């Protein structure tokens, strides 16, 4: 089937003179119009009530009502129809007034010219189509505006819901972050309580790793893994005998083969314990690998080069610097000499960069009473068993202070560990 053709424009003709009707009908019948002719204004108005017309043509002088009255009544029923008045006797002012008020579109004077009638009706039909198209466009615009208003309202409502949801998520995330921070703090306190030197070392490692995380090319997840691993790198030590831990810190060269094997297992223990604090597998893997060497001679898995997790390579440098029982400058030299062997050269470069931008944490070591000597600086205060502060932190030891410490210990034995700072030179 072919496309449906457009319906013919419908035209209403009203004139009480049958001859005039016939003449107009014959003139317009040759055009592409559908004509409806009436000799009664009442009948014509009834047709206007039920059928739609593009053009309504009326004679002025009729017995029931004038043409202007008929067209005015038609306008109320079909405002888009183009109205044409045919008249032989009508003042010019009346016609102009009717046109200006919109009562009629055009008027034709009797006798009319055939071409003028055809052109006038054609223009009237075009006007009707234009008005209908404008009305359709206006309705479409109104509907579109209504839909846009409804869509905007829905969007605003959705945005409000999303904003509220985001606020809830932000509060939940903040609560989770606080819980996570509390968990890290608890782990640190456990480590510090288990062995104060380990606590000091942990805090020093965190300080260095935080600076590297800010200065290095890490993704947000890598920063999180590096910092979390820094807090937990010593967590595996609490599963070892405390005496063995002290020996490994103070006299690492004196460890037996069996003791050294136990110490080498602490990264594995740490990986297991870290899983209770952070669900990211990368944190556990970083803790397990932070004693691997870049040349593959580390422990526990003898990983080599880039097979070592990226955060673990940076953590290894910070941990080694803190654990080296050497003053600052000599420790830096030792780190630099191991670049490309024990350490990833990029990790060493970043560590040296941040070491020039910050004051590196001071190193501490544990001593016995017999090891105390004048000139040493206390890294933690000395307290009596009842909690009374005897000597504050950062106090330089003298012969007199050392004698008082020993005398107090002879009467009331000190139970805490004695920590002093290593000299930086």
Secondary structure, DSSP 8 states (H G I E B T S, - for coil): --------EEEEEE-S-HHHHHHHHHHHHTSSEEEEEES-HHHHHHHHHHS--SEEEEES--SSS-HHHHHHHHHHH-TTSEEEEEESS--HHHHHHHHHTTS-SEEEESS--HHHHHHHHHHHHHHHHHHHHHHHHHHHHHHHHHHHHHHHHHHHHHHHHHHHHHHHHHHHHHHHHHHHHHHHHHHHHHHHHH-HHHHHHHHHHHHHHHHHHHHS---HHHHHHHHHHHHHTTGGGGGS-HHHHHHHHH-GGG--HHHHHHHHTHHHHHHHHHTTT---HHHHHHHHHTT--TTS--SSS---GGGS-HHHHHHHHHHHHHHS-S-HHHHHHHHHHTBTTTB-HHHHHHHHHHHHHS-----EEEE-GGG--TT-EESS-EE-TTS-EEE-TT-B--HHHHHHHHHHHHHS---S-EEEE----
